[in-house]
Amino acid sequence: ATIAGNIVNASPIGDISIILLALNAEVTIEGVQKIRKLPLRNLFLGYKKLDLAPEEFIRDVSFGYHPEPALFSFEKVSRRTHLDIASVNSAMHLRIQGDIIAECHLSAGGVSPVPLYLSETCVFLTGRPISAEIVLQANKIMQEEISPISDARGSEEYKRLLMRQLLIAHFRKLFPEKIKLSIDQL
């Protein structure tokens, strides 16, 4: 109930929604007459608007398990990291084959009216080698996908900068030996 409650709250910066989006989660929705499944990324229609009728509820949330190695990263920027609402947060789930990104799921919060699955950035990263140059190219695509607004948690420019830094942080955390960006590269 707590997880589903967090999802249906539809907060654009909800940590659980951002994590589940990166895990490519699916929700099972139950109503009076039917049960349907929906990718979580398709549940969010607009600010606090869901593809959920008044009589429907989220029965369960699931995501696939793959025995091959997968990597996961969650990053959050807020005043109090574990107890506070995020200014911006992001999660990334990768499956790697050799030095190539075989599968990518990337999400972002606080940079859109909804918890955002970064589809175009994921498409770009899939099939690419892991390198600092690829991360910087992915940032350009990601910046086109996000639409932050200035509010009490920061300006649009600040949130764009934070998202760039979180994308880099994901890769630095997961591939510290490959991602060494100097200040002039940033």
TAJO-V123315 format. One record per residue. RES is the residue in one letter. SS is DSSP state (helix for helix, strand for strand, loop for the rest). PSI is psi in radians with two decimals (NA if undefined). Layout:
res=<RES;RES>
ss=<SS;SS>
psi=<PSI;PSI>
This chain:
res=<A;T;I;A;G;N;I;V;N;A;S;P;I;G;D;I;S;I;I;L;L;A;L;N;A;E;V;T;I;E;G;V;Q;K;I;R;K;L;P;L;R;N;L;F;L;G;Y;K;K;L;D;L;A;P;E;E;F;I;R;D;V;S;F;G;Y;H;P;E;P;A;L;F;S;F;E;K;V;S;R;R;T;H;L;D;I;A;S;V;N;S;A;M;H;L;R;I;Q;G;D;I;I;A;E;C;H;L;S;A;G;G;V;S;P;V;P;L;Y;L;S;E;T;C;V;F;L;T;G;R;P;I;S;A;E;I;V;L;Q;A;N;K;I;M;Q;E;E;I;S;P;I;S;D;A;R;G;S;E;E;Y;K;R;L;L;M;R;Q;L;L;I;A;H;F;R;K;L;F;P;E;K;I;K;L;S;I;D;Q;L>
ss=<loop;helix;helix;helix;helix;helix;helix;helix;loop;loop;loop;loop;loop;loop;helix;helix;helix;helix;helix;helix;helix;helix;loop;loop;loop;strand;strand;strand;strand;strand;loop;loop;loop;loop;strand;strand;strand;strand;strand;helix;helix;helix;helix;strand;strand;strand;loop;loop;strand;strand;loop;loop;loop;loop;loop;loop;strand;strand;strand;strand;strand;strand;loop;loop;loop;loop;loop;loop;loop;strand;strand;strand;strand;strand;strand;strand;strand;loop;loop;loop;loop;loop;loop;loop;loop;loop;loop;strand;strand;strand;strand;strand;strand;strand;strand;strand;strand;loop;loop;strand;strand;strand;strand;strand;strand;strand;strand;strand;strand;loop;loop;loop;loop;loop;loop;strand;strand;loop;helix;helix;helix;helix;helix;helix;helix;loop;loop;loop;strand;loop;loop;helix;helix;helix;helix;helix;helix;helix;helix;helix;helix;helix;helix;helix;helix;loop;loop;loop;loop;loop;strand;loop;loop;strand;loop;helix;helix;helix;helix;helix;helix;helix;helix;helix;helix;helix;helix;helix;helix;helix;helix;helix;helix;helix;loop;loop;loop;loop;loop;loop;loop;loop;loop;loop;loop;loop>
psi=<-0.70;-0.74;-0.84;-0.67;-0.70;-0.71;-0.87;-0.26;-0.47;0.54;2.29;-0.14;0.37;2.14;-0.79;-0.77;-0.72;-0.74;-0.81;-0.59;-0.75;-0.40;0.10;0.78;2.76;2.52;2.49;2.14;2.27;2.38;-2.97;-0.75;-0.30;2.88;2.36;2.70;2.55;2.34;2.38;-0.67;-0.39;-0.10;-0.61;2.02;-0.55;-3.10;2.02;0.39;2.31;2.72;1.22;2.04;2.78;-0.57;-0.02;2.71;2.79;2.01;-0.73;2.87;2.34;2.77;2.70;2.62;2.27;2.18;-0.40;2.74;2.32;2.69;2.50;2.48;2.41;2.31;2.54;2.42;2.09;3.00;-0.81;1.84;-0.75;-0.23;-0.01;2.78;2.38;2.56;-0.82;2.48;2.84;2.63;2.59;2.37;2.14;2.57;2.26;2.44;1.88;-2.13;0.25;2.46;1.91;-0.53;2.42;2.34;2.13;2.34;2.83;2.51;2.60;0.12;0.32;2.84;-0.23;2.81;2.18;2.20;2.16;1.33;-0.89;-0.67;-0.69;-0.77;-0.78;-0.80;-0.54;2.23;-0.01;2.69;2.76;2.01;2.80;-0.68;-0.73;-0.69;-0.75;-0.62;-0.71;-0.64;-0.71;-0.71;-0.78;-0.71;-0.50;-0.47;-0.53;2.75;1.11;2.68;2.71;2.32;-2.87;-0.38;-0.08;2.89;2.88;-0.80;-0.74;-0.77;-0.61;-0.75;-0.78;-0.76;-0.70;-0.79;-0.62;-0.66;-0.82;-0.72;-0.70;-0.88;-0.65;-0.68;-0.78;-0.48;1.06;-0.54;-0.35;-0.46;1.64;1.59;2.29;2.91;-0.70;-0.35;-0.53;NA>
